[in-house]
């Protein structure tokens, strides 16, 4: 970040002139603002943001991103509905194809999210994703299906990253924990909806069009509608949100700024200029790779989502029973994610502890599935459902990562790195479910058990690293010798210099020594 020093003012204050392109976009709204925002007004603004942003986020997660992750379920459901026989595919190969596209384009997608309006870019990806999903119904062989699923993975790369970026623009770090949890819970709801859609499509009998093809068309139509809504309704940032008045836009940024007095935020809003030094910092920051390893290991067990319908069939349930039973993990996910984010938001600095405790029932489930006799269908079913309990750890890690990373370029590069690791874990997971391990699948379950042990350890290591860094910063002397100004043109055409706060300089969490990591 280039800073040009100007004259030294009275009381040894150094005023540093900064280019507008260097600073956060929020600085241009609140620079020089001296009025304070009343708590009631801040709450009103937050509720208004919630009403306009969260429904779209949740709806997108439900009908697009969740349907994209339901894509894992859809493969299992579609396999039952006849897609395997029609296209000569294996579920594992197609699950991996999706993540190849995802990981190859994760960095380009994140860079595009910084360069272009976030809402518009996400809507374009949802639109293309809907077209690709509809094309599934026309596929006749493995190669055609591989291509469209590769395209699904390419488009998927914008969604989670985009939501994390938008969340950091509109909400404080504590608020982000709950809101990431809210749109993550939509996956559980989507699992339930997918089960009923699959159940319904089993009863569709048309000549020349099979049930699995109807499943793809129905989800494609739902996603296409969402893409159109997203284009017109989803905001790009609080500085230009259509549902906020000009005064409310200032207050939305000021609301984030007000939390700085308690070191609640210190992350700014947005900066559209790519900064090479921030990219290097992101790639050399140990916590980036700790979160990346956690993301990879957390999502190896997520391959259960691909295998769920097939495992239930192997337990002896018929196709209709399997479709309905597939709704239960959705209910479990809603419960676990909601309770986890609720606990983490209400108990300060508890993210590692809360995330770790959900691995206990997960490990119990692994033991039940491996040790119970094959004739005990009830116990085996309970074990499989318990194995899905650790999901909140990844949800909490996403909001945690977003809250301990500052600097817009660093944030998008860090998100891309961690989500790429998520892709690797999700792509590797399905490959361990091989035919020679059936029906008990002891090897895949053993791998899941090892991941369930390693992930809590990683959570505590991350916490220890952040605690150590906070202690180092607490021991450092306070640096208040500089104040920062930018030039702004007034309504009558005059150029004036206005003071901006340090948090709007688009500094990284390493550069800004006032930044404190939440735990």
N, C-alpha and C positions, 0 to 999 in steps of 0.2 A: 504494500500500500504506500503510495507516494504522498508525502505531506510537504507542503511549502510553508516555511516559517515566515511570519510577519514580525512586526515590532513587538517589543516587550512592554507590557502595560504596567501600571502601578501595582505595588504590592507583589512584585516578582512573578506576576502571572504572564505566561507566554501564550500568545494567541496564534494558533496555527490555522492558516487558510487552506481549505480542502476543496478539491474539485467536486462538483455535484455528482459526477459519474462515479466517484469513489465511495460515496456514502450510501446508506440504506435508503430505499424509496420513502420510508416513513419519515425520514429526517426532513424532507421537503414540506411535509404537512405540519409538523410540530416544532420546527426550528424557531427559536425565539419566543415560543409560547410560555407564558408565566403563570397562567391561571391553573388552578387545581381542579381535578375532576371529582365531583361528589360521589361517594360510594353508591348511593341509590341510582344515580345516572349511569355509573359504570355497570351496575347490575342490569339496568334496562337495556343498555347497548349489547351486553353479552347475551341476554335473552333474545334480542332481535337477531343477532348473528346465529344463535342456535336454531331459531325458527326457519331461517333461510338456508343455512349451510348444512346442518346435521341431517335433515330429511333427505336432501339430495345425496349426501355421502352414504347414508344408510341404504337409500334406494339403489344407488349405484352398486354398493357392496352386495345388495340382495340380488339385483337383476343382472348385474354385469360381472363385477369382480368376484362376487360369491358364486355366480353361475360359472365364472371362469374357473374358480377353484372347485365348484361343483362339477366342473369338467372332469375332475378326478372321479367324482361319484357317477357322473354321466357315463364315463367309460365302463364302470362296473355295471350300472343300470343298463346301458346300451348293449353291453356284452350279453346280459340276460335277455334283452329284447331281440337279439339276433344279429347284432353288428359283427360279431366275431365270425359267424358263419358266412355273412355276406361279403366281407372284405378280406378274409383270411389274415386277420391281424392277431397280435397278442396285446393284452392290456398293458404289459410292462413296456413294450416298445413304443406304443403311442403315448404313454405317460412320460417317457423320456424325451420324445420328440418335442413335446410342448415346452419343456425346460431348456432344450437346446436353443430354441428361438428366443426364449426369455433371457438367458444368460448372454447370448451374443449381442443383444440389443439393449441390455440394461444400462450400460454407460451412455450410449447415444440417446436413449430415452431420457435419462436424468439431465444430460446437457441440454436437450431440447426443452425440458421443463424450466430450466433457468433462462433460456434464450427467448422462448415464446410465452404468450399468456397461458397460464397453467390450466384454467378451465377449458379454454378452447382446444388446447392440445389433447387433454384427456378425452374430450368429447369426440374428436376425430378418431382417436384410437378405439373408443367404444364402438363407433360407427363401422370401422373396418373389421373389428372383432365380430360384430353381428353378421356381416356379410360372410366372413370366413366360417362362422358357425353354421349358417344356412347352407353353405357349400358342402358341408359334411353329408347332407342328404343325397347329393349327386355323386358322391364318391363310390367307385365300383371296385377299387383294389387298394392294396396297402400303400402304394406310392402316392396316390392321389390324397389319401387320408393323411399321410405323413406331411405333405406340403401344407394342407390347410391347418393342421395342428401346429406346425412350425410357425405359421402366421399368427395363430392365436397367442403363442408365446411371445412373439414380437410385440403385439399390442398390449399384452398383460403388463409389460414392464413399466408402463406409465402410471398405473393405477395406485398401487401402494405408495410408491415414491411421491406421486402427486399429492396424495392425501396427507402424507407426513409434512410436506412443504406447506400446504394450505393451512393445516392445523397449527403449525408454528407461527403463521402470519396472524391468525385470528385469536389464538388462545395462549394463556400463560402456561408455564411448564406443568403446573399441577393440574390445570384444566385439561391439558392434552392427554393425560393418563386416562381419565374417564372417557374422553371422546374417541380415542383410539379403541378403547374397549367397546363403546357403543357400536361403531361400524364393524368391528371384528365379530361382534355377536351375530351379525347378519348372516355369517357363514352357517351358524347353527340353524337359523330360521330357513335359510336356503336349502339345507340338507333335508329339513322336514318337507318343504314345498317340493323339492325334487322327488322325494319318495312318493308323494301323492300324484305328481305329474307322471312319474314312471308307472304307478299303479293304473292311472287313467289310460295311458297310451297302450297298456297291455290289452285293453278292451277295444282298441280301434282296429277295425278290419276293413281294409280297402285294397282293391286289386292293384298291384304294381307299386304300392307304397307301404313299406313295412313299419311296425311300431317304432323302431329306433329312429327312422327318418322323421316321423312326426315329432319325436322328442327333440330333435335338433331344430326343426322348423319353429316349434313353439318357443323354445328358449331364444332363438334368433329374433323373432318378432318382439319379444319382451325387451331384448337388448337394444334393438333399433329405436324403439320408442324412447328409451332412456337416453340414447345418444342425442336425440333431438331436444329433449328437455334440458340436458346438460349444456348444450350449446347456448341456449338462451337464458338459463337461470343460474348456472353455477358461477360464482365470482372468481376473478383471477387474484385479487388481493384486497385488503381493506381500503387501499388508497383509491380504488375505482369501483368498489362493489355497488351494483345498481340499486340495491335495496336500502342503502344508506344515503342520507342527505349529505351535502358537503360538510356540514357541521358535524354530523355523526361519524363521518370518515375520520375527521381529526380526532374525535373522541375515542374511536376504536383503536387508533394508534396510541393515543394518550393513555388509554386504559392499560395497554401493555407496558407503556413507559412508567405508569404509576407504581407498578410492582417492583420496579428497579430499586426503590428505596429499601426494600427488604431483600434485595438480590434474588427476587423471584424469577426474573427473566434473563436479561442481559443477552438476548439472542437477536434482537432487531426484527425486521419484517422481510425485506427482499432486496436483492441487488442483481441486475440483469447482466453485469459485466463479469466474464470469466477471469479469475485470478489464479495464475499458474502457481504462485507461492502457496495459496490455500490448498490447491490440489496436492502439491508435494507434502504439505503438512498432514493432510488427511491420510495419505498413503504411508506416512512414517509414524503415525500416532499409534501406540500400542493398543489403545482401547478400541480403535477401529477393527483391528484383527481379532481381539477378544470377542467383540460382539459378532464378528463375521463367523468365527468358529462356533459360537453359541447358536447362531442362526442355522448353520449347516447341520449341527447335531440335533437341534430341536425338530428339524423337519425330515430327518430320516424316518422317524416313527410315523410321520404324516402319510407315508405310503399305505398305512392301514386304510386310508380313505379310498384309495384305488381298489384295494383288495376286499373291502368290507362285504360287498354283495356276494363275491365269490366264496369268501370264508363262511358266510352264513349258509350258503348253499351246501358247502362241504359238511356243515354241522347236521345236515339232514332236513333243513327247512325247504319248502317248495318256493317257487318263484314269487308268488303273491305274498307269502309270509315274509320272505326276504325283503321285498320292497317296503313293506310296512315296518318291519323291524329296523330298517335303515334310518327311520325317523328318530329313533331313540338317541343315537349319538349327537344329533342336532340339539336335542333338549339338554343333554349333558354339557355340550359346549356352551350353550346360552348361560346355563347355571354357573359353570366354572369361570367363564370369562367375566361375567357380571360380578360375582363375589370377589374375584381377584382384583379387578380395577377398583371396586368399592373399598376394599381393605387398603390397597396401596395409596388411594387418594386420601383416606382418612387417617392413616397412620404414617406420619412423616418418615422419610428415609427407610421405607420398609420393602422396597421393590424386590430386592434379592431374596429376602426371607419369604415374602408372599409367593413369589414365583417358585421357589424351591419346594415349598410344602405340598404343591400339587403333584409333585413327582412321586410322593409316597403311595397314593392309591394307584398310580400308573404302574409302579413296580409290583404292587400286589396283583394287579391284573395280569402282568406278564407271568408271574409265578402260577396263578390259577390256570391259565391257558396251557402251560407247559407240564404241570404236575397232575392235574385232574384226569381221571380216566375218560376216554373218548366217548363213553356212553353217557356221561353227565352233561347233557346239553345245556341245562340251566346254568351250571357252574361255568362252563366254557363261554357261554354268552355273557355272563356277568364279568368274566375276566376280560373279554374283548372290549366291553363298554368301559370298564375301569381304565384300560390302557389308553383311553382318549383323554383322561383327566389332565395331563401335563400341558395341554394347549395354551393356557394362560401365560406360561413362561415366555413364549415367543411374542405374544401380544404385548406384555409388559416391557419386553426388551426393545420393541419398536418405539414405544413412547419414551422409554428411558434414553435410548440412543438419540432421539430427536431433541431431548431436553438437555443433553450434556455436550452437544455439538453446536458451535456458533461459527459465523462466517458463511455466507450463502453458498459460495463455491465449495467450501469444505463440506458443507451439509449435503449438497447434491452428490459429491464424490463419495462421501462416507455412506450415504444411502445406497448408492449404486454398488459399492463394494459389499455391503452387508446383504443386500437383496440378491446379489450374484451368488453369494455363499448359500443363501436360502435356496436358490435354484439348484445348486450342486447337491445339497442334501436331499431336495425333493426329487431330483433326477436319479440319484444313486439308490434311493430307497426302494423304488419299484423293482430294480434289477435283482434284489436279493430274494424275491419271491419266485423261486425256480420250481419246476415240476418235480425234481428229485426230492424236494423237501416236503412234499405233500404226503399225507394230509395234516400232520401235526405242525409242520413248518418250524421246527425247533431252532434252526439256524437264524431265520429272520427274527424270531422272537428274542433270541439271545442278543442279537445286535441292538434291538429296541431296548432291552434291559440295560445294556452297557451305556447307551445314549442317555437313558433316564438317570443313570448314576453320574455321568460326566457333566451333564447340564447344570445341576445344582452347584457342583464344584466351581464351574465357570462363573456362575452368578456371584458367588462369594469372592472369587478372585477379582472380578470387575469392581465389586464394591470396595475391596481393600485398596485397589489401585486409586480409585477416586477419593477415598478417605485420606490417603497419604498425600495426594496432590492438594486437597483442601487445606491440610495442616501446613504444608509448605507455604501456601499463599497467605494463610492467616498470620504467619510469622514474618511476612515481608512488610516493609514500611509502606504506608499509604502514599501514593503519588498523586498529588493534586496541583502540580506545578504548571499544567497546561490546560488551556481551554480551546475549543475548536469552533471555527466559524466557516460558514459558506456564504456565497453571494446569492442574493435573491432579488428579483425585479418586482417592485411594488406595483400597485394598480395604476399609479400615475407615471410609471416608466422609470422611476429612480432605482439605482443599484444600491442595495444596502447589505451590510454584513450582519448576519444573525448567528447567535450561538446555537450549537447543537450538542446534545449529550453524547457521551462516549459510546453508549450502547448502539448508537445509530451510525457508527463509523464503519460498520461491516467488518469488525475485527473477529478473529477466530477466538475460540475459548482459550487457546494458549497465549495469544497476543494480549487479550484483555485480562489483566491480572486481578480485576475486580470480579471476574466470573467465578462462581462457586458451583461445583458439581452437586446435583441432587442425588440422593442415594436410594 
